[in-house]
Amino acid sequence: MSNQQTFVPAPLPRDAKVYIAGHRGLVGSAIWRKLEAEGFTNLVGRTSKELDLKDRNAVFEFFRTEQPAYVVLAAAKVGGILANSTYPQDFLSENIQIQVNVMDAALDVNVERLLFLGSSCIYPKLAAQPIREDSLLTGHLEETNDAYAIAKIAGILQVQAVRRQHGLRWISAMPTNLYGPGDNFSPKGSHVLPALIRRYEEAVETGASSVTNWGTGTPRREFLHVDDMADACLHLLEHYDGPQQVNVGTGSDVTIREIAETIASVVGFTGNTEWDTSKPDGTPQKLLDVSKLREAGWIAGISLEDGLRSTVEWFRANRSSLRE
Ligand SMILES: NC(=O)c1ccc[n+]([C@@H]2O[C@H](COP(=O)([O-])OP(=O)(O)OC[C@H]3O[C@@H](n4cnc5c(N)ncnc54)[C@H](OP(=O)(O)O)[C@@H]3O)[C@@H](O)[C@H]2O)c1
């Protein structure tokens, strides 16, 4: 495979039709907001009820009717450690079906630019830190989310295969852990940061004297605000063209313990934090090497503290309508 890449500015026409698959999700909704704010006038989205992306015929029909010029593939079955390790078959099968259907249908109508979103869990569990893009497929995956990771790796390969076989300038981006308005705060399906926000917020509400978190608190993680992620996605669509997936992150990490302490302070929890070390920690460190993204001309702009404050505010304002 040619690894040739370019960083040529190529602004997308603001009146072009852009389909955002998963436009109500954390990432999709942020991309929708970003594109609207940037003057895009022809955005298309469908909820999973309106268009189940596992339904291949319906997806083809949708693409033939709508004929989008650009596609952002932010629809996926997404979850934290618990959901991933409990339902690996669902995560593997549903994600592969969604991706294959959307990409095959996009190819069918010759979509010029498609951005596929994966996740940093595609990289080997013990990849050298910070994780470079070329460490993909060089070692074993973290077992708790290997099924999800394999589905995402298949997506990256499909983007590369389409480029090679059909010459379409599709690209892939691999975000680090994301957070922000619109996140999933469900006790069963959430990622670590929204789970911690909910737990500490509920402890304040109930007057609990202590909070217990999973694991040792020592794993290091990187967190990117989803509005920064959306900004990076548009930047890549307008500036990056290459077969290799691009890491999207801040370039710095914190321990889970540190993030828990910051959240406790932001929500005003003054009790004790305990760590249930019988529960799994997951990968010891996950920090993306973001040199390629920087080379493409983008850096994160929202600090963790500011991002957490606005996310807690959003959580408080939307308590009655959170997804379960
Ligand atoms: N959250 C993170 O920390 C993170 C980190 C790295 C990468 N990512 C990647 O970013 C992408 C989006 O993640 P997210 O966090 O935004 O997830 P999310 O908030 O759970 O949103 C996922 C979206 O996918 C849609 N969807 C799921 N199954 C569908 C189906 N069968 N048919 C149609 N739509 C379906 C849902 O639509 P409805 O709402 O209409 O049901 C939902 O809006 C994923 O590829 C994920 O791997 C996320």
The ligand as a Tripos MOL2 file, in Angstrom:
@<TRIPOS>MOLECULE
LIG
   48    52     1     0     0
SMALL
NO_CHARGES

@<TRIPOS>ATOM
      1 N1        -17.0570    8.4820   22.8030 N.am      1 LIG1
      2 C1        -15.7520    8.3230   22.7250 C.2       1 LIG1
      3 O1        -15.0240    8.5150   23.6940 O.2       1 LIG1
      4 C2        -15.1110    7.9160   21.4470 C.ar      1 LIG1
      5 C3        -13.7610    7.8050   21.4410 C.ar      1 LIG1
      6 C4        -13.1300    7.4270   20.2990 C.ar      1 LIG1
      7 C5        -13.8680    7.1490   19.1850 C.ar      1 LIG1
      8 N2        -15.1970    7.2710   19.1810 N.ar      1 LIG1
      9 C6        -15.8840    6.9110   17.9410 C.3       1 LIG1
     10 O2        -16.7820    7.8830   17.4950 O.3       1 LIG1
     11 C7        -17.8940    7.2570   16.8900 C.3       1 LIG1
     12 C8        -19.1770    7.7670   17.5170 C.3       1 LIG1
     13 O3        -19.1230    7.5300   18.9150 O.3       1 LIG1
     14 P1        -20.0590    8.3240   19.9480 P.3       1 LIG1
     15 O4        -19.3220    8.3880   21.1970 O.co2     1 LIG1
     16 O5        -20.6070    9.5490   19.3260 O.co2     1 LIG1
     17 O6        -21.2390    7.2580   20.1390 O.3       1 LIG1
     18 P2        -22.7360    7.5170   20.5770 P.3       1 LIG1
     19 O7        -22.8580    8.7940   21.3220 O.co2     1 LIG1
     20 O8        -23.2240    6.2620   21.2200 O.co2     1 LIG1
     21 O9        -23.4800    7.7040   19.1930 O.3       1 LIG1
     22 C9        -23.5470    6.6790   18.2920 C.3       1 LIG1
     23 C10       -24.5970    7.0130   17.2630 C.3       1 LIG1
     24 O10       -24.6670    5.9070   16.3660 O.3       1 LIG1
     25 C11       -25.9970    5.7410   16.0000 C.3       1 LIG1
     26 N3        -26.2560    4.3220   15.7230 N.ar      1 LIG1
     27 C12       -25.8940    3.2370   16.4560 C.ar      1 LIG1
     28 N4        -26.3730    2.1160   15.9020 N.ar      1 LIG1
     29 C13       -27.0610    2.5080   14.7800 C.ar      1 LIG1
     30 C14       -27.8010    1.8220   13.8020 C.ar      1 LIG1
     31 N5        -27.9320    0.4970   13.8290 N.pl3     1 LIG1
     32 N6        -28.3800    2.5390   12.8230 N.ar      1 LIG1
     33 C15       -28.2740    3.9020   12.7810 C.ar      1 LIG1
     34 N7        -27.5770    4.6010   13.6830 N.ar      1 LIG1
     35 C16       -26.9890    3.9100   14.6710 C.ar      1 LIG1
     36 C17       -26.8620    6.1890   17.1500 C.3       1 LIG1
     37 O11       -28.0320    6.7410   16.5890 O.3       1 LIG1
     38 P3        -29.3940    7.0380   17.4410 P.3       1 LIG1
     39 O12       -29.0070    8.0460   18.4620 O.co2     1 LIG1
     40 O13       -30.3170    7.6150   16.4310 O.co2     1 LIG1
     41 O14       -29.8360    5.7310   18.0120 O.co2     1 LIG1
     42 C18       -25.9730    7.2410   17.8230 C.3       1 LIG1
     43 O15       -26.3720    8.5390   17.4880 O.3       1 LIG1
     44 C19       -17.7090    5.7490   17.0560 C.3       1 LIG1
     45 O16       -17.1840    5.2210   15.8770 O.3       1 LIG1
     46 C20       -16.6750    5.6370   18.1310 C.3       1 LIG1
     47 O17       -15.8480    4.5180   17.9660 O.3       1 LIG1
     48 C21       -15.8530    7.6390   20.2970 C.ar      1 LIG1
@<TRIPOS>BOND
     1     1     2 1
     2     2     3 2
     3     2     4 1
     4     4     5 ar
     5     4    48 ar
     6     5     6 ar
     7     6     7 ar
     8     7     8 ar
     9     8     9 1
    10     8    48 ar
    11     9    10 1
    12     9    46 1
    13    10    11 1
    14    11    12 1
    15    11    44 1
    16    12    13 1
    17    13    14 1
    18    14    15 2
    19    14    16 1
    20    14    17 1
    21    17    18 1
    22    18    19 2
    23    18    20 1
    24    18    21 1
    25    21    22 1
    26    22    23 1
    27    23    24 1
    28    23    42 1
    29    24    25 1
    30    25    26 1
    31    25    36 1
    32    26    27 ar
    33    26    35 ar
    34    27    28 ar
    35    28    29 ar
    36    29    30 ar
    37    29    35 ar
    38    30    31 1
    39    30    32 ar
    40    32    33 ar
    41    33    34 ar
    42    34    35 ar
    43    36    37 1
    44    36    42 1
    45    37    38 1
    46    38    39 2
    47    38    40 1
    48    38    41 1
    49    42    43 1
    50    44    45 1
    51    44    46 1
    52    46    47 1
@<TRIPOS>SUBSTRUCTURE
     1 LIG1         1 GROUP 0 **** ****
